Amino acid sequence: MSYLYVYLACATAMGWLDASSVTSERLATCVAVGAGAIDEGVDHRLAIALSYTESRFNPRAVSSAGALGPLQVKPVFHCPGGRVRGCDLITAGLRAMKKYRKKYKRWPEALCHWNSGNECYPRSRRFARIVLKRRRALTLSKGDKGDG
């Protein structure tokens, strides 16, 4: 997979931001998420769509639930030693995506649990649909197999 596709996907995704939010830092974060996804064997378009949905590519995003970074990782679950110190939040998030996909078999279910934890709620199912819709918007026409 060429990193050129990461740049193309990020160029598209940056267009989803309002003009005042488009910064070189957010673009660099998008590219880091996409390139990291390729390196980790994760669909770069899905990782970019998730990062946009979770944080709008804000590398310093913090949720009220304690999730951090562009992929909104909870260090207690996904970082070495359960600590943020020394944790690459992008790599941790991408590896967590792989774990969720392996556990739940299909992306709609994996993303629902990513958002809600042990039980999927209607709000989390909507979240999963939004992420997958954004992923489809980043997909180039080349015989993609869909969301499964």
URQUIZI-V32432 format. One record per backbone hydrogen bond with DSSP energy under -1.0 kcal/mol. CO is the residue of the C=O (numbers start at 1). NH is the residue of the N-H. E is the energy in kcal/mol with one decimal. If there is no record, write none. Layout:
BEGIN
co=CO nh=NH e=E
co=CO nh=NH e=E
END
This chain:
BEGIN
co=2 nh=5 e=-1.1
co=3 nh=7 e=-1.8
co=4 nh=8 e=-2.2
co=5 nh=9 e=-2.4
co=6 nh=10 e=-2.8
co=7 nh=11 e=-2.4
co=8 nh=12 e=-1.9
co=9 nh=13 e=-2.8
co=10 nh=14 e=-2.7
co=13 nh=16 e=-1.7
co=14 nh=17 e=-1.1
co=18 nh=21 e=-2.3
co=23 nh=27 e=-2.2
co=24 nh=28 e=-2.6
co=25 nh=29 e=-2.1
co=26 nh=30 e=-2.5
co=27 nh=31 e=-2.6
co=28 nh=32 e=-2.4
co=29 nh=33 e=-2.5
co=30 nh=34 e=-2.7
co=31 nh=35 e=-3.1
co=32 nh=36 e=-2.3
co=33 nh=37 e=-2.1
co=34 nh=38 e=-1.9
co=35 nh=39 e=-2.3
co=36 nh=40 e=-2.2
co=37 nh=42 e=-3.2
co=43 nh=47 e=-2.3
co=44 nh=48 e=-2.4
co=45 nh=49 e=-2.4
co=46 nh=50 e=-2.6
co=47 nh=51 e=-2.5
co=48 nh=52 e=-2.5
co=49 nh=53 e=-2.2
co=50 nh=54 e=-2.8
co=51 nh=55 e=-2.6
co=51 nh=57 e=-1.2
co=52 nh=56 e=-1.5
co=58 nh=61 e=-1.5
co=61 nh=69 e=-2.0
co=63 nh=66 e=-1.5
co=67 nh=63 e=-2.6
co=68 nh=73 e=-2.6
co=69 nh=72 e=-1.2
co=73 nh=68 e=-3.1
co=74 nh=77 e=-1.8
co=74 nh=78 e=-2.1
co=75 nh=79 e=-2.2
co=79 nh=82 e=-2.7
co=80 nh=83 e=-1.4
co=84 nh=87 e=-2.5
co=88 nh=92 e=-2.8
co=89 nh=93 e=-1.9
co=90 nh=94 e=-2.5
co=91 nh=95 e=-2.5
co=92 nh=96 e=-2.0
co=93 nh=97 e=-2.3
co=94 nh=98 e=-1.8
co=95 nh=99 e=-2.0
co=96 nh=100 e=-2.7
co=97 nh=101 e=-2.5
co=98 nh=102 e=-2.4
co=99 nh=103 e=-2.4
co=100 nh=104 e=-2.8
co=101 nh=105 e=-1.6
co=104 nh=106 e=-2.0
co=106 nh=110 e=-2.6
co=107 nh=111 e=-3.1
co=108 nh=112 e=-1.5
co=109 nh=113 e=-2.3
co=110 nh=114 e=-2.2
co=111 nh=115 e=-1.9
co=112 nh=116 e=-1.9
co=113 nh=117 e=-2.8
co=121 nh=125 e=-2.1
co=122 nh=126 e=-2.1
co=123 nh=127 e=-2.0
co=124 nh=128 e=-2.2
co=125 nh=129 e=-2.2
co=126 nh=130 e=-2.5
co=127 nh=131 e=-2.4
co=128 nh=132 e=-2.5
co=129 nh=133 e=-2.3
co=130 nh=134 e=-2.3
co=131 nh=135 e=-2.3
co=132 nh=136 e=-2.3
co=133 nh=137 e=-1.7
co=135 nh=138 e=-1.0
co=140 nh=142 e=-1.4
co=147 nh=107 e=-1.0
END
